[in-house]
Amino acid sequence: MAKKTYDLLFKLLLIGDSGVGKTCVLFRFSDDAFTTTFISTIGIDFKIKTVELRGKKIKLQIWDTAGQERFHTITTSYYRGAMGIMLVYDITAEKSFENIVKWLRNIDEHANEDVEKMILGNKCDMEERRTVSKGRGEQIAREHGIRFMETSAKANINIERAFNELAEAILDKTSGMGGDSHDRVTVDRRSDRGQGKCC
C-alpha cells in the first residue's frame, strides 16, 4: 500500500461573484502562475497543494467554485465538507463587495457551523480603479468576526499568507489544544488588521 505523504487533509472552498479572481488566486497559490485570460469556471474545479505548518504536512484540497447563479445548486453541495472558506471580492467592483453579505448567508445555510472563514479583497494592485476602500473590507470582517486580507493574484500579494493563515486557524481548531489556542487565534485576528499592506 502506498505510504501517505501528508499528516492532515484540509478542504478549502473559494466563493464569490464571477470575475473577482478566485481562479487566479488559486493558480497563484498552487502553481505560482498568473494568466490575464479570463475563462469562467464551469461548475467547480480543484487544486491540491501540500504545505508544512508547525512540523505537520497538510494537504490542502482547494475547490474553486463558479460565481454564476446558474451553477449555484452545484456549488452549495460543496459547502458541507469545507473546513475553510475564502470569500473573494474585487476591490474595483462595488457589486462584488456588496454581495459578500449574500455569500455569508449561503455559508450560514449550507456550511458546517464551525467552518473557518476569511474575506479577501482581491486585485489590490489596481489602486487607480479601486471603488472599495480597505477600511470597508475590514469593517465587514469585524462585524462578522472573521479574518480579512487584501490580495493580488497578479502581483502575488498576500496570496500564500492568506492560505497559510486559514490553514493555521483550522489546525488550531482540529488539534484541540485547549483554551489558549483559542485565545491566540483571537489575538491573531486583531493583530492582522492593517498588516500585510497591499501595493
C-alpha positions, 0 to 999 in steps of 0.5 A: 500500500502506498505510504501517505505523504501528508499528516492532515487533509484540509478542504478549502472552498473559494466563493464569490461573484464571477470575475473577482479572481478566485481562479487566479488566486488559486493558480497563484497559490498552487502553481505560482502562475498568473494568466490575464485570460479570463475563462469562467469556471464551469461548475467547480474545479480543484487544486491540491497543494501540500504545505508544512505548518508547525512540523505537520504536512497538510494537504490542502484540497482547494475547490474553486467554485463558479460565481454564476447563479446558474451553477449555484445548486452545484456549488452549495453541495460543496459547502458541507465538507469545507473546513475553510472558506475564502470569500473573494471580492474585487476591490474595483467592483462595488457589486462584488463587495456588496454581495459578500453579505449574500455569500455569508448567508449561503455559508450560514445555510449550507456550511458546517457551523464551525467552518473557518472563514476569511474575506479577501479583497482581491486585485489590490494592485489596481489602486487607480480603479479601486471603488472599495476602500480597505477600511470597508473590507475590514469593517465587514470582517469585524462585524462578522468576526472573521479574518480579512486580507487584501490580495493580488493574484497578479502581483502575488500579494498576500496570496500564500499568507492568506492560505497559510493563515486559514490553514493555521486557524483550522489546525488550531481548531482540529488539534484541540489544544485547549483554551489558549489556542483559542485565545491566540487565534483571537489575538491573531485576528486583531493583530492582522488588521492593517498588516500585510499592506497591499501595493 
